[in-house]
Amino acid sequence: MSSITLRFLAEPSTVNFGGKVHGGTVMKWIDEAGYACATRWARRYCVTVSVGSIRFQRPIMIGDLVEVQARLAYTGTTSMNIAVEVRAGDMKTGQMAKVTECVVVFVAVEPDGKTIPVEAWQPETPSDIALAQYVKTHLDLARASLPAA
């Protein structure tokens, strides 16, 4: 399976002094959803390598329904790029709004920590193809900006 969605209610134990869910808590949820997606794809233990920029567009309030959707966007030889989107909203109205999105890179590892190859993912839907192209372009630009070794 190449996607997973976690759904739960924002609890009082997750709020900061401003009465909204901690940004660090949201980042934890992103990592957990990404891990579940990567591990399910690789069928192996996976670790986080990097997280793309996260910009919070709106706060999450106590009692909001939170959805964290992780989708496989691109695979390399050993890496899996997972697009994660967080939405939240009022359960009574059913209105959900995007809170943030990012790309998280995971690798599958052996018990000794050595990375291992993962099965290649082939996007099939127009949405998946567009997402894969976006991530591949972003990776190519990031690699081009690295200093020569």
N, C-alpha and C positions, 0 to 999 in steps of 0.2 A: 504494500500500500504506500502511496506517495504523498499522503496528506493525513493530518489529524487535527481535530478541533477539541480543545479543552473548554468546558463551560462550568462556571461556578459563580457564587455570589461574593462580592467584595465584603470582607468581614471587618468589624471594628478593630481587630488586632493588627490590621495592615495599614492604619492611617498614620500620617505624620502630624506635626503640631498645627498644621493648617487645616486639619480635618479631611484631608484627601489621601488616597492611597499613595504610599511611598513610591517614588520612581524606582528605587532599588528592588522593591517587591515586584513591580511590573517587569523589570529586567530578569528577575528570577523566573517569573512565569514564562517569559520568552525563551529562556534557556531550557526550561523543562519541556515545553512543547517542541522545541527544536530537537532536543535529545530524543524524545519519544519518536518523532518522525524519522530521524537519522538511524536510530537503533532498529526501528521496525524495517527500514529499507535494507540496512546492512546485515541485519540479523546477527549483530555483534555489538560488544560494548563500544561506545563512541565517546569522544571527548570534543569539547569546544576548542576551536583554533582561533576564531576571531568573530567579532560582532560588528556589523556595519553601523553607521551613524544612526542614533536613535534621537528623534525629536518628538517631544510630547506635544500633541495638538490640543488636548483637552484633559482635564482631570477625571479621575474615576472616584465616584462617591461611594460611601458606605451603602450597601444594599444594592448597588448596581449589579446587573448581570454582566459578567465578563466573558468574552469569547476570545481565545487565543488560537488562531489558525496557523499551522505550520505546513508549508507545501514544499516538496522537493522541487527545486528550480533548475539545478544544473549539477552534473557530476563530473569530477575529474577522475584521474586514475585512482586516487585514494581519498579524495575529498567529496563532500556533499554540501552543496550550497542550499540552505533552507530559507525560503522567504517566510517571514512571520508577520502576521498582522494582528493587532489587538484592537478589539471593539468593545464598547461598553454602553450600557443604557439602562433605562428604567423598565423594570419588568411589567409594570402596570400599563404603560403606553406601548411597549414593544419597540420603541424608537431606539435604534443602536447607532452609534457614531464611532468613526475611527479614532483611536487614541494615539497609536503610533504604528510604525512598520519598520522592518529592517531585514537584513540578510545575515544569517549566522552560518559560519562554516564549521563543519564537523569532520572528523576522520574516525574511521574504525581502527581499533588497535588490538593487538595481541595482549595476553596477560603481562608480557614484559614491557609493554608500552610502544612496541614497534608498529608503525602504521601498516595496514594491509589494503590491498586493492578492494574496491567496491564495484558492484554490478553497475554498468552504465544505465542511465535513465534516458529514455527517449520520450520527449514531449509529444503528445498526440492532439490535444485540443488547441484551437487558435490562442486561447488564453495562456496555456502552458508554453506554447512555442514563443509567444511574445515575452513571457517572463524569462525563459531560458536565454533568449537573445539579449535581453536587458542585462542579465547577470553576467553573461559571457563578455559583453562589451565592457562592463564595469571592471571585470577581472583583467581584461586585456589592457585597459587604461592604467589600472593600478600597477600591473607588472611593468609597463613601459616607463612609469615614473620612478621605478626602483633604480638605485645607482648600480652601475655595472660591477660585477664581482671580480 
